[in-house]
Amino acid sequence: MKRKIKIKYNAPVTLCIVGISFAATILNYISRGAIGRALFMTYRSSLLSPMTWLRAFTHIFGHADWSHFVGNMSYLLLLGPMLEEKYSSPTLAGVVAITAVVTSLVNYIFFPSVALCGASGVVFAFILLSSFTSFHEGELPVTFILVAVFYVGQQIFDGLTVRDNISNTSHILGGIVGGFLGYGLNMKSK
């Protein structure tokens, strides 16, 4: 007897981020960057403008190019399903929203001339959050320590020594958000 294979929509938050990011990247190319600047980048603008607050969330969907998009989406697709299964889709959506707002606000306050786009902060939040998947009360996982040293340490080093168009600050902030939320979520569930 043949079994039919059925496709399962297994990680709705992750898949929605990927789908919206794909559409945003296409729209950015079609509009030669205009739609990206209007909807999918966060930058210094009036706090009275509703668009400023919308972009505080939507900047994670915009990507500078296909390489930026594919890199971020690969990590999200790798880590997201496991995290949604462990923490639930609504909780992971909260992690994404908190990471988006934190990276946007820090960029707004400390880097007024820099426009920020991409899901890199969310990726780093997922990376640190995933290192807490086997957390037990009273223990600090060695995997968390190593991930923090390797990923966050590399971003600090790159931020100090490499001049490129990558926001190491958003990577570091995403990692910090993921680490704190991973610890907090696991302490709450114990």
ZIMO-V808486 format. One record per residue. N is the residue number from 1. RES is the residue in one small letter. SS is DSSP state (H for helix, E for strand, - for the rest). PHI is phi in radians with two decimals (NA if undefined). Layout:
N/RES/SS/PHI  N/RES/SS/PHI
//
This chain:
1/m/-/NA  2/k/-/-1.47  3/r/-/-1.67  4/k/-/-1.43  5/i/-/-1.61  6/k/-/-2.02  7/i/-/-1.49  8/k/-/-2.00  9/y/-/-1.43  10/n/-/-1.52  11/a/-/-2.46  12/p/H/-1.04  13/v/H/-1.15  14/t/H/-1.05  15/l/H/-1.17  16/c/H/-1.15  17/i/H/-1.05  18/v/H/-1.10  19/g/H/-1.12  20/i/H/-1.15  21/s/H/-1.13  22/f/H/-1.08  23/a/H/-1.08  24/a/H/-1.11  25/t/H/-1.18  26/i/H/-1.06  27/l/H/-1.07  28/n/H/-1.11  29/y/H/-1.14  30/i/H/-1.07  31/s/-/-1.57  32/r/-/0.97  33/g/-/1.66  34/a/H/-1.12  35/i/H/-1.21  36/g/H/-1.03  37/r/H/-1.13  38/a/H/-1.32  39/l/H/-2.12  40/f/-/-2.12  41/m/-/-2.45  42/t/E/-1.91  43/y/-/-2.76  44/r/-/-1.16  45/s/-/-2.64  46/s/-/-1.03  47/l/-/-1.22  48/l/-/-1.44  49/s/-/-1.40  50/p/H/-1.04  51/m/H/-1.15  52/t/H/-1.03  53/w/H/-1.29  54/l/H/-1.09  55/r/H/-1.15  56/a/H/-1.06  57/f/H/-1.74  58/t/H/-1.40  59/h/H/-1.09  60/i/H/-1.21  61/f/H/-1.53  62/g/-/-1.47  63/h/-/-2.40  64/a/-/-1.14  65/d/-/-2.83  66/w/H/-1.15  67/s/H/-1.10  68/h/H/-1.06  69/f/H/-1.06  70/v/H/-1.11  71/g/H/-1.04  72/n/H/-1.15  73/m/H/-1.18  74/s/H/-1.05  75/y/H/-1.14  76/l/H/-1.09  77/l/H/-1.20  78/l/H/-1.29  79/l/H/-1.64  80/g/H/-0.99  81/p/H/-1.02  82/m/H/-1.11  83/l/H/-1.23  84/e/H/-1.14  85/e/H/-1.18  86/k/H/-1.31  87/y/H/-1.81  88/s/-/1.66  89/s/H/-1.11  90/p/H/-1.06  91/t/H/-1.14  92/l/H/-1.15  93/a/H/-1.06  94/g/H/-1.12  95/v/H/-1.06  96/v/H/-1.08  97/a/H/-1.10  98/i/H/-1.09  99/t/H/-1.07  100/a/H/-1.04  101/v/H/-1.19  102/v/H/-1.07  103/t/H/-1.13  104/s/H/-1.15  105/l/H/-1.12  106/v/H/-1.13  107/n/H/-1.07  108/y/H/-1.06  109/i/H/-1.34  110/f/H/-1.71  111/f/-/-2.29  112/p/-/-1.10  113/s/-/-1.76  114/v/-/-1.93  115/a/-/-1.62  116/l/E/-2.09  117/c/-/-2.54  118/g/-/1.98  119/a/-/-1.70  120/s/H/-1.07  121/g/H/-1.07  122/v/H/-1.14  123/v/H/-1.01  124/f/H/-1.18  125/a/H/-1.09  126/f/H/-1.11  127/i/H/-1.06  128/l/H/-1.23  129/l/H/-1.07  130/s/H/-1.17  131/s/-/-1.27  132/f/-/-1.73  133/t/-/-1.13  134/s/-/-2.02  135/f/-/-1.28  136/h/-/-2.24  137/e/-/-0.96  138/g/-/1.46  139/e/-/-2.17  140/l/-/-2.02  141/p/-/-1.06  142/v/H/-1.04  143/t/H/-1.05  144/f/H/-1.10  145/i/H/-1.05  146/l/H/-1.16  147/v/H/-1.08  148/a/H/-1.07  149/v/H/-1.13  150/f/H/-1.21  151/y/H/-1.33  152/v/H/-1.24  153/g/H/-1.02  154/q/H/-1.09  155/q/H/-1.19  156/i/H/-1.13  157/f/H/-1.04  158/d/H/-1.09  159/g/H/-1.08  160/l/H/-1.53  161/t/H/-2.04  162/v/-/-1.94  163/r/-/-1.80  164/d/-/-2.43  165/n/-/-1.76  166/i/-/-1.84  167/s/-/-1.52  168/n/H/-1.08  169/t/H/-1.07  170/s/H/-1.20  171/h/H/-1.13  172/i/H/-1.08  173/l/H/-1.09  174/g/H/-1.04  175/g/H/-1.09  176/i/H/-1.12  177/v/H/-1.04  178/g/H/-1.07  179/g/H/-1.14  180/f/H/-1.12  181/l/H/-1.18  182/g/H/-1.06  183/y/H/-1.12  184/g/H/-1.10  185/l/H/-1.12  186/n/H/-1.32  187/m/H/-1.21  188/k/H/-1.15  189/s/-/-1.41  190/k/-/-1.51
//
